[in-house]
Amino acid sequence: MKKTLGFTSLFIAAVSFGSFGIWIRLLNREMSIYQQLVLRNAFAFIITILIVLLTKQLKNIEWNKVKKPNLVFYTFLALLAGIAYNFSIINTKIALATFAFYLGTILTGWVAGFLFYKEKLNAEKWLSLIFVLIGLGLFAYPFTNGSINLGFITGIVSGVLDGSANGFRKNFAGKISKSVLVLLTTIGSILVNGLMIAYFHQSANYVATMSTTAWVVGAFFGCLVVILSYLLLVGFQNFDLSSGSIVLSLELLFALIFGILVFQEYPTGKELLGGLFILVANIVPNLKMLLTNRFSKLLDKAGASSR
């Protein structure tokens, strides 16, 4: 397991997730969130199916090593996680839904990592868990009597389902093409959000009136979805489940940074403190790995210059 590769992949994914607000707002001028999701995943589907067909990856799957039920479970987990998160966003405030989602994802990663992948839970990881929960709580605060509602519960459910899907991402390492797995998730997302468009009686003909800007942003967003899906697979296949979701929670910190840089939206002191706690939660368990890699590179440079 290449932990540096895994951490880097998840870190880049967190930065990219943090930028989602930019692209969502650009598309929001012309379409609803569910129409956006169908658009970007349709582009992602086209890109991925071309990769799979042109590289003939379906023929290279070692089906004897893949447990078919696991593949089915993975697809449905990713599908149901999307449905539950959408339901959570509709029924509670976004900050609380995000808190509930990461709470479910992180705790599921801890349990799955410990039970199925024999990951060790040391003092650094416990400190990291405490810091990230405080940070997430600061983003969602204040809590009221009405906070524990159906939206909050489905947010936790979506996190548990997503955390379980991350476990399968780790399980599929070396057994099935990453592009095929990305293809499965894009199909699932198109189906889920297509159903949401129908449920809310939104127009399916919005593509006919889209501007050139919307097409360009949608295509870019689709490419980003493909890259992110690949990064998540590489990340969780090479990094601990118990820490991987905590790395992804950096999305909230980078969302604040992009908000300042692009929209001149300045965070509250509570949000800044929450972002700081999340940052510390990621430094504590990974500092030794990062310093070791830095020291190794310095030694390599010194050795090369002495030759």
N, C-alpha and C positions, 0 to 999 in steps of 0.2 A: 504494500500500500504506500503510495507516494503522497505523504501528508501535505507537503508544500504545494504540490499540484492541486490537491483537493481544496486546501484553504484558499489558494489564489483563485480557483474557479468559482468558489462560493462567494468570495469577496467581490469579484467582478460582477457576479450575478446580483449581489446586493446593491452595488452602485447602479446597475442597469435598472433594477426594480425601482430604485429611488427616482429615476428619471421618468417613470411612467406618467407622472402628473403632467409633464410638459406635453406629451403626445396625446394624452386623453383630453386635455383642454383644447388643443388644436382641433381635434375631431369633434369635440362636444358642440362646436358651433353649428354642425350640420347633422348630427345623429345622436341617438341615445347610447348609453353605455353598452347595452346588449347588441345593438347594431354595430358598434365599434368592435366588440369582441368577435362577432362573426366575421367582420371584414378582415381583421388582422390575422385571425386563425385560418381564414380561407387562403390568404396569401402564404401563410406558413405551411399550409397543406400542399399547395402547388409547389413550393420550393422543395419541401421534403420528399414528395412523391417523385419529383424529377431526380433528386439525389439517389433515392432508393432504386428507381428503375434504371437509370444510366449506369450505376455502379453494380447493378445486379445483386443487391445485398440480401434479397429474399432467399436466393440460392445458397448464400453463405451462412445462414443461420444453422447452428448446431442443435437441431430440434431434440436430439437425444439427451442434451444437457439441460434443456429448458423444460421445467415443469409447467405443462399447459394451464393448470388451475392458477398458478402464480401469475401468469401473463393475463389471464382473465381478471383476477383479483386486482392487479395493478391498474388495468384499464378502468374498471368500475370504481376503484378508490379515487382515482384522479377525476373521474366524471362526477361522482357524488360529492367530492370535496368542493368542486366548483358550484354545484347546486346549493350546498349548505352555506357556502360563503356569500353567494348572491342573496340568499334568503336572510342571512344575518345582516347584511348591509341595508336591506330594505326595512328591517324591523328594529334597528337600533342605530345609534350614532356611529359614524365611521371609526372614530378613535376607539370606542368600546369594542367594535367588531374586530378591529386589528389586534387589540390586546387579547381578546378571547382566542383569535386564530393562532397567534404565536404562543399563547399559553398552552393550547392543545398540541401544537406542532412540537414545541420544545420538550414537553413532558413525555409525549409519545416517543420522541427520539431517544430520550433517556432510558425509558423502559425497554424499548426494542433493542437498543444498543447493548444494554446490560444482559437481557435475557437471550437474545439470538446471536449476538456477535461478540459476547464476552468482553465488552469494553469496560475498562477499569474506571471507577468513579473516585478520583483522588480529590485532595483538598482544593486544588486549583479549579477543578470542574464544579465543585459545590459552591465555591465563591462566585464563579462565573454565573451559575444559575441564580444565585441570590441577587447579584448585581443586575442581571438582565430583567428579572421579574420586577425589581424596583423601578428600573428604567421604563419598562412597558407600562407599569402602573401609573407613573407620573404622566405619561401621554394620555391615559384614559381618565385620570382624576379630574373632577371629583366624582366619586361613586355615590349613588343615591339609592333609595329603597326600590326604585324602579329599574335599576341597572341590571339586576338578575332577571332578565325577561327572556322571551323566546328567541330574540335576536342574539343575545349573549350566549345562550345555550347552543344554538346552531353554529355560532362562531367557534365555540370550543369543539363541536362535532366536526366542523370543516377542518380545523387544525389537526385533530386526531386522525382523520382520514388522510390528510396530506402528509402527516408524519409517517403513517403506515405506508403510503406510496413511496416515500423516501427510502424506507426499508427495502422495498422491492427493487428500487433503483440500484441499491447497493448489491442486492442479491443477483441481479442480472449481469454483473460485471464479467466481461469476456464470454458471455453465453449468447447474447443477441445484439445485433447492430443498434447503436444509439439512434441512428436515423429512423429505424423501424419503431422504436419506442416513442420518439418524438412524433412520428406519424400517428400513432395510436392516440396520443394525448390531444393532438390538434383535431382529429375526427371527433373525439369526445366533447371538446369545447364547442365546436360548431353545432353539434347536436343539442347540447345543454342550452346554449344561448339562443339558438334558433327556437327552441321551445319557449324560452322566456319572452322572445319577441312576439310569438303567437299568444302567449298568456296575457300579455299587457296590450294586445291588439295594436301593435306597432307595425308600420308599413314595412313590407319586405322589398319594396321597389325603390328604396332610398338610393341605391347605387346609380339609378338613372339620372339623379339630379346632383350627384357629387361633383365638387369642383376639382380642378387639377391638383390643388394643394392637398385636398383630402385623399386623393388617389396616391400621391407621393408619400404623404405621412402614413397612410394605411400600408403601403408596400414596405416602407422602412420599418414600421411596427411589426409587420409579419416576419421580416428578416431578423429583427431583434428577438422575437418569440422563439424562432428556431435556434438562434445562438444561445439564448437563455436556457432553453430546454436541454441543450447539449451540455452547457456549463453545470447544470444541476446534476445531470447524470455523471459527468466526470468528477464533480465535487463530492457527491455522496459515495461514489465507488472508491474514493481515495482518502476519505476523511471520516472521523467518528460521527455516528448519527447523533450522539449525545451533545456534540459541540457544533455540528453543521448548521442546525436551525438557529442557533444563537448567532452564528456568523451572518446568516440571512437577515436577522433582525436589524442589522446595520442599515437596511433599507430605509428605516425611519429617520436615521441621522442624515443620510444622503438626500432624502426627500426635503428635509429642512434646508440643506445647503443649496439644492437646486431651486427651492422656493425663493431664497434670497437672491441668487444670481440671475434668475430668469424673470421672476415676477415681482421682485422687490418686496416679498412678503417676509416679514421678520418674526421669528418665533418668540413665544413668551418665555419668561425665565423658567417656568415649569418644564416646557418642552426642551429647552437647552440642557437643563439638568438631567432630564430623561435620556437625551442623546448621549450625554457624558457617561452616564451609568452603563448604557449599552456598549459604548466604546471600551470602557474599562472591563466589561464582561468578556470582551473578545481579546483584550490584551493579556489578561491574567493567565488563561490556560495555554496561550500560544506564544508567549514571550520567549520561552526557552527555545522553541522550534525556530522562531524568526531570528533570534540572536545566533543560534548554532549555524544556520544557513549563511548568515552574514559573515560570521567568522570563517567559515569554510571557503567562501568566495575570496576573502582577503588573503587567506593562506594560499589559495590557488594562484592569485595574482602575484603574490610574493615569490612563489616557486617558479612561475613562468618568467618573471623578470630576472631571476638569478641564473637562468640557463644561457 
